[in-house]
């Protein structure tokens, strides 16, 4: 990835942060986003600074997607602007200073960027005006109600980490209050009250473009249908899937792209071979089918036919002749009645 070069014609030995940023933007922003903003501010004072998305992520102990989310957030707030080249790829980042009236007035840094798809960072969105106090109060009231509901589901007083996470869902991931409520409700129903687990699910939904409660319900229905179909195929009743079993099911459905009829066939063959449910054995079957480019159940039948044909060719081959042993010890030894032979010899005379 091409390096990001930060330049600034005014060099100082300090990083200046506008009071307006601290008073209005930092308070509402996720802590990780603030770190990214301050990191960029710090490096504009270094004319020899050369950065990539990867190095920024490493320095801040984040993922590259986290950095891109921060860019997206600050662009939405009007503190960051992107420029695209002739190939419609992002070629520069422009960090903007904000006045008390929330107007971007001066360009602080122009940062060349390469190898970023234009859809990785959306086009600049005009910063919302803080004069719209009605919208701000409504959002604060909605978030306060959401935090109260979360306490009821989690059955505890929320910690700062819990509050920060839920605020992050609402403010940074742009999740609606009813979607966040459904998120927490569904996680708790499946026995997961950890805010870290809930946050993983939230990020997964965001990555898959789930923005409404209806979409989330549809996703949950498919998830439950797949899991319980596999358990039923194995004859497992009266319990949900374990974490390790869910990983296998997600591998078969998401990574391999198998439909349920193929997975159920593998489960049936597993039971026939082992006489007990075994996700590991079924995984070997499905991995082999995946490597054989199975896409439909009829492809499995074709594989079976080809296997039986090859097996038949081997069985119809003439058996190899056994080598004749020349070991004299293999001859059958004869026993003689010496007394009878002697008597016959005397009588013949």
DRENLUMLO-727052 format. One record per atom (N, C-alpha, C, O): residue in three letters; x, y, z. Coordinates in steps of 0.2 Angstrom, whole numbers, plus 2048, in hexadecimal, padded with zeros to 3 digits. Layout:
ALAXYZ/...
This chain:
UNK8047FA800/UNK800800800/UNK804806800/UNK809807804/UNK80380B7FC/UNK8078117FB/UNK806815802/UNK801815805/UNK80C818804/UNK80C81C80A/UNK80882280A/UNK807825804/UNK80582480F/UNK80282A810/UNK806830813/UNK80982F818/UNK80883580F/UNK80C83A811/UNK808840813/UNK804843810/UNK80A842819/UNK80784881D/UNK80B84E81C/UNK81184E81D/UNK80985481A/UNK80D85A819/UNK80986081C/UNK80386081C/UNK80D86481F/UNK80A86A822/UNK810870821/UNK81586E823/UNK80E87681F/UNK81387B81E/UNK81587E825/UNK81A882825/UNK81187E82A/UNK813881830/UNK81587B835/UNK811877837/UNK81B87B837/UNK81E87683B/UNK81E879842/UNK82187E844/UNK81B875847/UNK81C87784E/UNK81E871852/UNK81E86B84F/UNK81F872858/UNK82286C85C/UNK81C86A861/UNK81D867866/UNK81686B85F/UNK810869863/UNK80A86885F/UNK80A86A859/UNK805864861/UNK7FF86285E/UNK7FA867860/UNK7F8866866/UNK7F786B85C/UNK7F186F85E/UNK7EB86C85D/UNK7E986A858/UNK7E686C862/UNK7E0869861/UNK7DB86F863/UNK7DB872868/UNK7D687085E/UNK7D287685F/UNK7CD875865/UNK7CB86F866/UNK7CB87A869/UNK7C787986E/UNK7C087786C/UNK7BC873870/UNK7BE879866/UNK7B7877864/UNK7B7870862/UNK7B286D863/UNK7BD86D860/UNK7BD866860/UNK7BC862866/UNK7B885D867/UNK7BF86586B/UNK7BE862872/UNK7B7863875/UNK7B485E878/UNK7B5869874/UNK7AE86A877/UNK7A8867874/UNK7A3865877/UNK7A986686D/UNK7A3864869/UNK7A485D866/UNK79F859866/UNK7AA85B863/UNK7AB855860/UNK7AD84F864/UNK7AB84A863/UNK7B2851868/UNK7B584B86C/UNK7B1848870/UNK7B1842871/UNK7AC84C873/UNK7A784A878/UNK7A3844875/UNK7A183F879/UNK7A184586F/UNK79C84186C/UNK79F83B868/UNK79C836867/UNK7A583C867/UNK7A9837862/UNK7AB831866/UNK7AD83186C/UNK7AB82B863/UNK7AE825866/UNK7B6826867/UNK7B982A863/UNK7B882386D/UNK7BF82586F/UNK7C4823869/UNK7C9826868/UNK7C381D866/UNK7C881B860/UNK7C882085B/UNK7CD821858/UNK7C2823859/UNK7C2828854/UNK7C682E856/UNK7C9831852/UNK7C583085C/UNK7C983685F/UNK7D183485E/UNK7D583985C/UNK7D382E860/UNK7DA82C85F/UNK7DC82D858/UNK7E2830857/UNK7D882B853/UNK7DA82C84C/UNK7DB83384A/UNK7E0835847/UNK7D683784C/UNK7D683F84B/UNK7DD84284E/UNK7E084684A/UNK7DE840854/UNK7E4843857/UNK7EA841854/UNK7EF844854/UNK7EA83A852/UNK7F083784F/UNK7F283B848/UNK7F883D847/UNK7ED83D844/UNK7EE84183E/UNK7F0848840/UNK7F484A83C/UNK7ED84B845/UNK7EF851847/UNK7F7851849/UNK7FB856847/UNK7F984C84C/UNK80084C84F/UNK80484B849/UNK80A84E849/UNK803847844/UNK80784683E/UNK80784B839/UNK80B84B834/UNK803850839/UNK803856834/UNK80985A835/UNK80B85E831/UNK80C85A83B/UNK81185E83D/UNK81885B83B/UNK81D85E83D/UNK818855838/UNK81E852836/UNK81E85282F/UNK81A84E82C/UNK82285682C/UNK822856824/UNK825850821/UNK82484F81B/UNK82884B825/UNK82B845822/UNK82783F824/UNK829839823/UNK821840827/UNK81D83B829/UNK81A837823/UNK81783A81F/UNK81A831823/UNK81882C81E/UNK814827821/UNK816823824/UNK80D827820/UNK809822823/UNK80481E81E/UNK803821818/UNK802818820/UNK7FD81581C/UNK7F8813821/UNK7F8814827/UNK7F281181E/UNK7EC80F823/UNK7EF809828/UNK7ED80982D/UNK7F3805825/UNK7F57FF829/UNK7FA80282F/UNK7F97FF834/UNK7FE80682E/UNK803809833/UNK7FF80D838/UNK80080C83E/UNK7FA810836/UNK7F581483B/UNK7F280F83F/UNK7F1810845/UNK7EF80A83C/UNK7EC804840/UNK7F0801845/UNK7EE80084B/UNK7F6800843/UNK7FB7FD847/UNK7FD80184D/UNK7FE7FF853/UNK7FE80884C/UNK80080C851/UNK7FB80D856/UNK7FC80E85C/UNK7F480D854/UNK7EF80E859/UNK7EC80885B/UNK7E780885F/UNK7EF802859/UNK7EC7FB85B/UNK7E57FA859/UNK7E17F885D/UNK7E47FC853/UNK7DD7FB850/UNK7DE7F784A/UNK7E37F5847/UNK7D87F6847/UNK7D87F2840/UNK7D87F883B/UNK7D67FE83C/UNK7D97F6834/UNK7D87FB82F/UNK7D17FD82E/UNK7D080382C/UNK7CD7F882F/UNK7C57FA82F/UNK7C47FF834/UNK7BF804833/UNK7C77FF83A/UNK7C580483F/UNK7C880B83D/UNK7C481083E/UNK7CD80B83A/UNK7D0811837/UNK7CB814832/UNK7CA81A832/UNK7C981082D/UNK7C5812828/UNK7BE81582B/UNK7BB81A828/UNK7BC812830/UNK7B6814834/UNK7B781B837/UNK7B281F837/UNK7BD81C83A/UNK7BE82283C/UNK7BE828837/UNK7BB82D838/UNK7C1826831/UNK7C182B82C/UNK7BA82D82A/UNK7B8832829/UNK7B6827829/UNK7AF828827/UNK7AB82D82C/UNK7A783182B/UNK7AD82C833/UNK7A982F838/UNK7AB837838/UNK7A783B838/UNK7B2838837/UNK7B483F837/UNK7B2843831/UNK7B1849831/UNK7B183F82B/UNK7AF842825/UNK7A8844826/UNK7A5849824/UNK7A4840829/UNK79D84182A/UNK79C84782F/UNK79784B82E/UNK7A1848834/UNK7A084E838/UNK7A3854835/UNK7A385A838/UNK7A685482F/UNK7A985982B/UNK7B085B82D/UNK7B286182B/UNK7B3857830/UNK7BA858832/UNK7BF85582E/UNK7C585682E/UNK7BD851829/UNK7C184D824/UNK7BE84E81D/UNK7B884D81D/UNK7C284E818/UNK7C084E812/UNK7C484A80D/UNK7CA84A80E/UNK7C1846809/UNK7C5842804/UNK7C58447FD/UNK7C08487FB/UNK7CA8437F9/UNK7CA8457F2/UNK7CC83E7EE/UNK7CF83A7F1/UNK7C983E7E8/UNK7CA8387E4/UNK7CE83A7DE/UNK7CD83F7DB/UNK7D18357DB/UNK7D58367D5/UNK7D18347CF/UNK7CB8337D0/UNK7D48347C9/UNK7D08337C3/UNK7CD82C7C3/UNK7C982B7BF/UNK7D08277C7/UNK7CE8207C7/UNK7C981F7CC/UNK7C781A7CE/UNK7C68257CF/UNK7C18257D4/UNK7C48217DB/UNK7C081E7DE/UNK7CA8227DC/UNK7CD81F7E2/UNK7CF8257E7/UNK7D182A7E4/UNK7CE8247ED/UNK7D08297F2/UNK7D882B7F1/UNK7DC8267F2/UNK7D98317F0/UNK7E08327EF/UNK7E38377F4/UNK7E98387F5/UNK7DE83A7F8/UNK7E183F7FD/UNK7DC840803/UNK7D683F802/UNK7DE841809/UNK7DA84380F/UNK7DB84A811/UNK7E184C811/UNK7D684E812/UNK7D7855814/UNK7D485681B/UNK7CE85581C/UNK7D8857820/UNK7D6858827/UNK7D4860828/UNK7D8864826/UNK7CE86182A/UNK7CC86882B/UNK7CB86A832/UNK7CA866837/UNK7CC871833/UNK7CB87483A/UNK7C587783A/UNK7C2879835/UNK7C2876840/UNK7BB879840/UNK7BA87F845/UNK7BD87F84A/UNK7B6883843/UNK7B5889847/UNK7AF88884C/UNK7AC88284C/UNK7AE88C851/UNK7A888C856/UNK7A288B852/UNK79D888855/UNK7A188E84C/UNK79B88D849/UNK79A886845/UNK796885841/UNK79F882846/UNK79F87C843/UNK7A087C83B/UNK79E878838/UNK7A4881839/UNK7A5881832/UNK7AD880830/UNK7B1883833/UNK7AE87B82B/UNK7B587A82A/UNK7B7880826/UNK7B5881820/UNK7BD883828/UNK7BF889825/UNK7C6888823/UNK7C888C81E/UNK7CA884825/UNK7D1884823/UNK7D487D822/UNK7D3879826/UNK7D887C81D/UNK7DB87681B/UNK7E187581F/UNK7E687981E/UNK7E1870823/UNK7E786F827/UNK7EC86A824/UNK7F286B824/UNK7EA865821/UNK7EE86081E/UNK7EB85D818/UNK7E585B818/UNK7EF85C813/UNK7ED85880D/UNK7F285180D/UNK7F885280C/UNK7EE84C80D/UNK7F284580E/UNK7F1841808/UNK7EB83E807/UNK7F6840804/UNK7F583B7FE/UNK7F4834801/UNK7F7832806/UNK7EF8317FD/UNK7ED82A7FF/UNK7ED8267F9/UNK7EB8287F4/UNK7EE81F7F9/UNK7EE81B7F3/UNK7EB8147F6/UNK7EB8127FB/UNK7E98107F1/UNK7E68097F2/UNK7E08097F6/UNK7DF8047FA/UNK7DC80E7F7/UNK7D680E7FA/UNK7D080F7F5/UNK7D08147F1/UNK7CC80A7F6/UNK7C680B7F1/UNK7C28117F3/UNK7C18137F9/UNK7BF8147EE/UNK7BB81A7F0/UNK7B58197F4/UNK7B381D7F8/UNK7B28137F4/UNK7AD8117F8/UNK7AF80F7FF/UNK7AB80E804/UNK7B580F801/UNK7B880E808/UNK7B681380C/UNK7B5813812/UNK7B781A809/UNK7B582080D/UNK7B0824809/UNK7B1825803/UNK7AA82580C/UNK7A5828808/UNK7A782F807/UNK7AB832809/UNK7A3832802/UNK7A4839800/UNK7A283E806/UNK79F83C80B/UNK7A5844806/UNK7A484880C/UNK79D84A80D/UNK79984B808/UNK79B84A813/UNK79584C815/UNK79585281A/UNK79985381E/UNK791857818/UNK79185D81C/UNK79085C823/UNK78B858825/UNK79485F827/UNK79485E82F/UNK78D861831/UNK78B86682F/UNK78A85D836/UNK78385F838/UNK78486583D/UNK789866840/UNK78086A83C/UNK780870840/UNK77E86F848/UNK77986C849/UNK78287184C/UNK781871853/UNK77B875855/UNK77887485B/UNK77987A851/UNK77387E853/UNK76D87A853/UNK76887C855/UNK76D874850/UNK767870850/UNK76686D856/UNK767866857/UNK76587085B/UNK76486E862/UNK75F869863/UNK75F864867/UNK75986A85F/UNK754865860/UNK75685E85E/UNK754859862/UNK75985D859/UNK75C857856/UNK76085485B/UNK76084E85D/UNK76585885E/UNK76A856863/UNK766853869/UNK76884E86C/UNK76285786C/UNK75E855872/UNK75A84F871/UNK75A84A875/UNK75784E86B/UNK753848869/UNK758842869/UNK75683C86C/UNK75E843866/UNK76383D866/UNK76583B86D/UNK76683586F/UNK766840871/UNK76983F878/UNK76383B87C/UNK765837880/UNK75D83D87B/UNK75783A87F/UNK75783387C/UNK75582E880/UNK757832876/UNK75782B873/UNK75D827876/UNK75B821877/UNK763829876/UNK768825878/UNK767824880/UNK76981F882/UNK765829884/UNK76482888B/UNK75F82288C/UNK76081E890/UNK75A822888/UNK75481D888/UNK757816887/UNK75681188A/UNK75C816881/UNK75F81087F/UNK76380D885/UNK764807886/UNK767811888/UNK76C80F88D/UNK76780C893/UNK76A807896/UNK76280F895/UNK75D80C89A/UNK75B805898/UNK75B80189C/UNK759804892/UNK7567FE88F/UNK75C7F988F/UNK75B7F3891/UNK7627FB88E/UNK7687F688E/UNK7697F4895/UNK76B7EE896/UNK7687F889A/UNK7697F68A1/UNK7647F18A3/UNK7667EC8A7/UNK75E7F18A0/UNK7597EC8A2/UNK75B7E589F/UNK75A7E08A2/UNK75D7E5898/UNK75F7DF895/UNK7657DC898/UNK7657D6899/UNK76A7E089A/UNK7707DE89D/UNK7707DC8A4/UNK7747D98A7/UNK76B7DF8A7/UNK7697DE8AE/UNK76F7E08B3/UNK7717DD8B7/UNK7727E68B1/UNK7777E98B5/UNK7787F18B3/UNK7757F38AF/UNK77B7F48B8/UNK77D7FB8B6/UNK7827FB8B1/UNK7877F88B2/UNK7817FF8AC/UNK7868008A7/UNK78C8038A9/UNK78C8088AC/UNK7928008A7/UNK7988038A8/UNK79A8088A2/UNK79680989E/UNK79F80C8A3/UNK7A181089E/UNK7A380D897/UNK7A1810892/UNK7A6807898/UNK7A7803892/UNK7A180188E/UNK7A0802888/UNK79C7FF892/UNK7957FE88F/UNK79280488C/UNK790803886/UNK79280A88F/UNK78F81088D/UNK793812886/UNK790814881/UNK799812886/UNK79D814881/UNK79C80F87A/UNK79B812875/UNK79B80987C/UNK799804876/UNK793806873/UNK79280686D/UNK78E806877/UNK787808875/UNK78780E871/UNK78380F86C/UNK78A813874/UNK78A81A871/UNK78E81986A/UNK78C81D865/UNK79381586A/UNK796814863/UNK79281185E/UNK792813858/UNK78D80C860/UNK78980985C/UNK78480E859/UNK78280F853/UNK78281385D/UNK77D81885B/UNK78081D857/UNK77D820852/UNK78682085A/UNK788826857/UNK78D825851/UNK78D82884C/UNK79181F851/UNK79681E84C/UNK794819847/UNK79581A841/UNK790814849/UNK78E80F844/UNK787811841/UNK78480D83D/UNK784816844/UNK77E819842/UNK778814842/UNK77481383E/UNK779810847/UNK77380B849/UNK76D80F84C/UNK76E813850/UNK76780D84A/UNK76181084D/UNK76080D854/UNK763808856/UNK75C810858/UNK75B80E85F/UNK75880785F/UNK75A803863/UNK75380685B/UNK75080085B/UNK7547FA858/UNK7537F485B/UNK7597FC854/UNK75E7F6852/UNK7627F5857/UNK7647EF858/UNK7657FA85B/UNK7697F8861/UNK7667F4866/UNK7687F0869/UNK75F7F6867/UNK75B7F386C/UNK75B7EB86A/UNK75B7E786E/UNK7597EA864/UNK7597E3862/UNK75F7DF862/UNK7607DA863/UNK7657E3861/UNK76B7E0861/UNK76D7DD868/UNK76F7D8869/UNK76C7E286D/UNK76D7E0874/UNK7687DA876/UNK76A7D5879/UNK7627DB874/UNK75D7D6876/UNK75F7CF873/UNK75E7CA877/UNK7607CE86D/UNK7627C886A/UNK7687C586D/UNK7697BF86D/UNK76D7C986E/UNK7737C6871/UNK7727C4878/UNK7747BE87A/UNK76E7C787C/UNK76C7C5883/UNK7687BE882/UNK7697BA887/UNK7647BE87E/UNK75F7B887D/UNK7647B287C/UNK7627AC87D/UNK7697B3878/UNK76E7AD877/UNK7737AC87C/UNK7787A987B/UNK7727B0882/UNK7777AF887/UNK77D7B3887/UNK7827B188A/UNK77D7B8883/UNK7847BC882/UNK7827C3885/UNK77F7C7882/UNK7857C588B/UNK7847CB88E/UNK78A7CF88E/UNK78A7D5890/UNK78F7CD88B/UNK7967D088B/UNK7957D6886/UNK7937D5880/UNK7977DC888/UNK7977E2883/UNK79C7E187D/UNK79B7E3878/UNK7A17DD87E/UNK7A67DB879/UNK7A37D7874/UNK7A47D886E/UNK79F7D2876/UNK79C7CE871/UNK7967D286D/UNK7967D1867/UNK7937D6871/UNK78D7DA86E/UNK7907DE868/UNK78E7E0863/UNK7967E186A/UNK79A7E6865/UNK79C7E285F/UNK79C7E585A/UNK79E7DC860/UNK7A07D885A/UNK79B7D7855/UNK79B7D784F/UNK7957D5858/UNK78F7D4854/UNK78D7DB851/UNK78B7DB84B/UNK78D7E0854/UNK78C7E7851/UNK7907E884B/UNK78E7EB846/UNK7977E784C/UNK79B7E9847/UNK79A7E4841/UNK79B7E683B/UNK7987DE842/UNK7977D983D/UNK7917DB839/UNK7917DB833/UNK78C7DE83D/UNK7867E0839/UNK7877E6835/UNK7857E782F/UNK78C7EB838/UNK78D7F1834/UNK7917EF82E/UNK7907F2828/UNK7967EA82E/UNK79A7E8828/UNK7957E5823/UNK7977E581D/UNK7907E1825/UNK78B7DE820/UNK7857E381E/UNK7817E181A/UNK7867E9820/UNK7817EE81E/UNK77A7ED821/UNK7757F081E/UNK77A7EA827/UNK7737EA82B/UNK7727F082E/UNK7767F2833/UNK76D7F482C/UNK76B7FA82F/UNK7647FB832/UNK763800836/UNK7607F6832/UNK75A7F6834/UNK7587F0838/UNK75C7EB838/UNK7537F083D/UNK7517EB841/UNK74F7E583D/UNK7507DF83E/UNK74B7E6837/UNK7487E1833/UNK74E7DD830/UNK74E7D782F/UNK7537E182E/UNK7597DD82B/UNK75C7D8830/UNK75E7D382E/UNK75D7DB836/UNK7607D783B/UNK75C7D183D/UNK75F7CC83E/UNK7557D283D/UNK7517CC83E/UNK7527C7839/UNK7527C183A/UNK7527C9833/UNK7537C482D/UNK7597C082E/UNK7597BA82C/UNK75F7C482F/UNK7657C1830/UNK7657BC836/UNK7687B6835/UNK7627BE83B/UNK7617B9841/UNK75D7B383F/UNK75F7AD842/UNK7587B483B/UNK7547AE839/UNK7587A9835/UNK7577A3836/UNK75C7AC831/UNK7607A782C/UNK7657A4831/UNK76779E830/UNK7687A7835/UNK76D7A483A/UNK76A79F83E/UNK76D79983F/UNK7647A0841/UNK76179B845/UNK75F795841/UNK75F78F843/UNK75C79683B/UNK75A791836/UNK76078C835/UNK75F786835/UNK76678F833/UNK76C78B832/UNK76E787837/UNK76F781837/UNK76F78A83D/UNK771787843/UNK76D781845/UNK76F77B846/UNK766782846/UNK76277D848/UNK761778843/UNK75F772845/UNK76177983D/UNK761774837/UNK76776F838/UNK766769837/UNK76D772839/UNK77376D83A/UNK772769840/UNK773763840/UNK77076C846/UNK76F76884C/UNK76A76384B/UNK76B75D84E/UNK764764848/UNK75F75F846/UNK762759842/UNK760754843/UNK76675B83D/UNK769756839/UNK76E75183D/UNK76E74C83B/UNK770754842/UNK775750846/UNK77174C84C/UNK773748850/UNK76A74E84C/UNK76674B851/UNK76774E858/UNK76574B85D/UNK76A754858/UNK76B75885F/UNK76475C860/UNK76276085C/UNK76175B866/UNK75B75E868/UNK75C76286E/UNK761761872/UNK758767870/UNK75776A876/UNK75D76E878/UNK75E76F87E/UNK761770874/UNK767775875/UNK76977986F/UNK767777869/UNK76C77F870/UNK76E78386B/UNK775781869/UNK77877C86C/UNK778783863/UNK77F781861/UNK784784866/UNK78378A868/UNK789781867/UNK78F78386B/UNK793788866/UNK792788860/UNK79878C869/UNK79B791866/UNK7A078E860/UNK7A079085A/UNK7A3788862/UNK7A778485D/UNK7A3782857/UNK7A5781851/UNK79C780859/UNK79877D853/UNK79678384F/UNK795782849/UNK794788852/UNK79278E84E/UNK798790849/UNK796792843/UNK79E79084B/UNK7A4791846/UNK7A478C840/UNK7A578E83A/UNK7A2786841/UNK7A278183C/UNK79C783837/UNK79D783831/UNK79678483A/UNK790786836/UNK79278C832/UNK79078C82C/UNK795791835/UNK796797831/UNK79B79682C/UNK79B799826/UNK7A079282D/UNK7A5790828/UNK7A178C822/UNK7A378E81C/UNK79D788823/UNK79978481E/UNK79578981A/UNK794788814/UNK79178D81D/UNK78C79181A/UNK78F798817/UNK78E799811/UNK79479B81B/UNK7977A1818/UNK79D7A1814/UNK79D7A380F/UNK7A279D816/UNK7A879C813/UNK7A779780D/UNK7A9799807/UNK7A479180E/UNK7A378C809/UNK79D78E804/UNK79D78C7FF/UNK798791807/UNK792793803/UNK78D78D802/UNK78A78D7FD/UNK78E788806/UNK789782805/UNK782784808/UNK78178780C/UNK77D781804/UNK776781806/UNK77577C80B/UNK77977780C/UNK76F77D80F/UNK76E778814/UNK76D771812/UNK76F76C816/UNK76B76F80C/UNK76A76980A/UNK771765809/UNK77175F80B/UNK776769807/UNK77C766807/UNK77F76480E/UNK78275F80F/UNK77E769812/UNK781768819/UNK77E76381D/UNK78175F820/UNK77776281C/UNK77375D81F/UNK77575681C/UNK775751820/UNK777756816/UNK77974F813/UNK78074D816/UNK781747818/UNK784752817/UNK78B75181B/UNK78A74E822/UNK78D74A824/UNK785751825/UNK78374F82C/UNK78174882C/UNK782744830/UNK77C746827/UNK779740827/UNK77F73B826/UNK77F735829/UNK78473C821/UNK789737820/UNK78E737826/UNK791732827/UNK78E73C82A/UNK79273C830/UNK78F737835/UNK793733838/UNK789738836/UNK78573383B/UNK78672C838/UNK78772783C/UNK78572B832/UNK78672482F/UNK78D721830/UNK78E71B832/UNK792725830/UNK799723830/UNK79B722838/UNK79F71D839/UNK79972783C/UNK79C727843/UNK797725848/UNK79872484E/UNK790725846/UNK78B72384B/UNK78A728850/UNK787727855/UNK78C72F84F/UNK78C734854/UNK78D73B850/UNK79073B84B/UNK78A740853/UNK78B747850/UNK793749851/UNK796748856/UNK79674B84B/UNK79D74D84B/UNK79D753846/UNK79D752840/UNK79E759849/UNK79F75F844/UNK7A675E841/UNK7A676083B/UNK7AB75B844/UNK7B175B841/UNK7B175683B/UNK7B4757836/UNK7AE75083C/UNK7AD74B836/UNK7A974E830/UNK7AB74E82B/UNK7A4752832/UNK7A075582D/UNK7A475B829/UNK7A375C823/UNK7A875E82D/UNK7AC76382A/UNK7B1760825/UNK7B2763820/UNK7B475A826/UNK7B8757821/UNK7B475581B/UNK7B7756815/UNK7AE75381C/UNK7AA751816/UNK7A9758812/UNK7AA75880C/UNK7A775D815/UNK7A5763812/UNK7AB76780F/UNK7AA76A809/UNK7B0766812/UNK7B776980F/UNK7B9765809/UNK7BB769804/UNK7B875F809/UNK7B975B803/UNK7B575D7FD/UNK7B775E7F7/UNK7AE75E7FF/UNK7A97607FA/UNK7AB7677F7/UNK7AA7687F1/UNK7AD76B7FC/UNK7AE7727FA/UNK7B47727F5/UNK7B47767F0/UNK7B976E7F6/UNK7BF76E7F2/UNK7BE76A7EB/UNK7C176B7E6/UNK7B87667EB/UNK7B67637E5/UNK7B17677E1/UNK7AE7657DC/UNK7B076E7E4/UNK7AC7737E1/UNK7A47707E1/UNK7A17717DC/UNK7A276D7E6/UNK79B76B7E7/UNK7977727E8/UNK7997767EC/UNK7927737E4/UNK78D7797E5/UNK7867767E6/UNK78277A7E9/UNK7847707E3/UNK77D76E7E4/UNK77E7677E7/UNK7837637E6/UNK7787647E9/UNK77875E7EC/UNK7797597E6/UNK77C7537E8/UNK77775A7E0/UNK7787567DB/UNK7807557D9/UNK7827507D6/UNK78475A7DB/UNK78B7597DA/UNK78E7547DF/UNK7937507DD/UNK78B7537E5/UNK78D74E7E9/UNK78B7477E6/UNK78F7427E7/UNK7857467E3/UNK7847407E0/UNK78973E7DA/UNK78A7397D9/UNK78B7437D7/UNK7907427D1/UNK7967407D4/UNK79A73B7D1/UNK7987437DA/UNK79E7417DD/UNK79E7397DF/UNK7A37357DE/UNK7987387E2/UNK7977317E4/UNK79772C7DE/UNK79B7267DF/UNK79472E7D9/UNK7947297D3/UNK79B7287D0/UNK79D7237CF/UNK79F72E7D0/UNK7A672D7CE/UNK7AA7297D2/UNK7AF7257D0/UNK7A972A7D9/UNK7AD7267DE/UNK7AB71E7DD/UNK7B071A7DD/UNK7A571C7DC/UNK7A37157DB/UNK7A67127D5/UNK7A870D7D5/UNK7A67167D0/UNK7A97147C9/UNK7B07137CA/UNK7B270D7C8/UNK7B47177CD/UNK7BB7167CE/UNK7BC7107D3/UNK7C170C7D2/UNK7B870F7D8/UNK7B87097DC/UNK7B77037D8/UNK7BA6FE7D9/UNK7B27037D4/UNK7B16FD7D0/UNK7B66FB7CB/UNK7B76F57CA/UNK7BA7007C8/UNK7BF6FF7C4/UNK7C56FB7C7/UNK7C86F77C5/UNK7C66FD7CE/UNK7CB6FA7D2/UNK7C96F37D3/UNK7CE6EE7D3/UNK7C36F27D5/UNK7C16EB7D7/UNK7C16E67D1/UNK7C16E07D2/UNK7BF6E87CB/UNK7BF6E47C5/UNK7C66E27C2/UNK7C66DE7BD/UNK7CB6E57C4/UNK7D26E47C2/UNK7D46DD7C4/UNK7D26DB7C9/UNK7D76D97BF/UNK7D96D27C1/UNK7DE6D27C7/UNK7E26D67C7/UNK7DD6CD7CB/UNK7E16CC7D1/UNK7E86CA7CF/UNK7E96C77CA/UNK7ED6CD7D2/UNK7F46CB7D1/UNK7F56C47D3/UNK7F36C27D8/UNK7F96C17CE/UNK7FB6BA7D0/UNK8006BA7D6/UNK8056BE7D6/UNK7FF6B57DA/UNK8036B47E0/UNK80A6B17DE/UNK80A6AC7DA/UNK80F6B47E0/UNK8166B17DE/UNK8176AA7E1/UNK8156A97E6/UNK81A6A57DC/UNK81B69E7DF/UNK82169E7E3/UNK8266A07E1/UNK82069C7E9/UNK82669B7ED/UNK82A6957EC/UNK8276907EB/UNK8306967EB/UNK8356907EA/UNK83868D7F0/UNK83D6897F0/UNK83568F7F5/UNK83868D7FC/UNK8366857FC/UNK8306847FD/UNK83A6817FD/UNK83967A7FD/UNK835678804/UNK831673804/UNK83567C809/UNK83267B80F/UNK82A67C80E/UNK82667A812/UNK82867F808/UNK82167F807/UNK81E679804/UNK817678805/UNK822674802/UNK81F66E7FF/UNK81C66A805/UNK81F66A80B/UNK817666804/UNK813662809/UNK81865C80A/UNK819658806/UNK81965B810/UNK81E655812/UNK81964F813/UNK81464F815/UNK81C649810/UNK818643810/UNK81B63F816/UNK82163F817/UNK81663B819/UNK81863681E/UNK81862F81C/UNK81362D818/UNK81D62B81D/UNK81D62481B/UNK81D61F821/UNK820621826/UNK81A619820/UNK81A614825/UNK82060F823/UNK81F60B81F/UNK825610826/UNK82B60D825/UNK82B605826/UNK82D601822/UNK82760382B/UNK8265FC82D/UNK8225F8827/UNK8245F3825/UNK81D5FC825/UNK8195F981F/UNK81D5F8819/UNK81C5F3815/UNK8215FD817/UNK8255FD811/UNK82A5F7812/UNK82C5F480D/UNK82D5F6817/UNK8325F1818/UNK82F5EA817/UNK8325E6814/UNK8295E981A/UNK8265E381A/UNK8245E1812/UNK8255DB810/UNK8225E680F/UNK8205E5807/UNK8265E4804/UNK8265DF7FF/UNK82C5E7805/UNK8325E5802/UNK8345DE803/UNK8375DB7FE/UNK8345DB809/UNK8355D480B/UNK8315CF807/UNK8335CA804/UNK82A5D0807/UNK8265CC804/UNK8275CC7FC/UNK8255C77F9/UNK8295D17F9/UNK82A5D17F2/UNK8305CD7F0/UNK8315CB7EA/UNK8345CB7F5/UNK83A5C77F3/UNK8375BF7F4/UNK83C5BB7F2/
